[in-house]
Amino acid sequence: MSKQIEPVYRLLGAKVEMMRNTLGWTQDDLAKRIGLSRASIANLELGRQRLMMHHVEKIANAFNTTTKHLMKGIWT
């Protein structure tokens, strides 16, 4: 039996994917910028990978934004 994906991780993953695509980056590009593997980025975008807060901050920094902006609409 597979684990159920929690909505917060699906929402965060979708937002990361949208922002990454807007910048024209590949999953590998983002992975290299934040120190994760491409597979981790793929799992993150699908909502299958939980993230520690320091990774959320690294993603926000890579996108040249704040964690507050990245999480807007996910956790209000």
DAPE-V95797 format. One record per helix or strand. SS is the DSSP state (2 for helix, 1 for strand). FROM is the first residue (numbers start at 1). LEN is the number of residues. If there is no record, write none. Layout:
SS_FROM_LEN, SS_FROM_LEN
This chain:
2_7_16, 2_27_8, 2_38_8, 2_53_10, 2_67_5
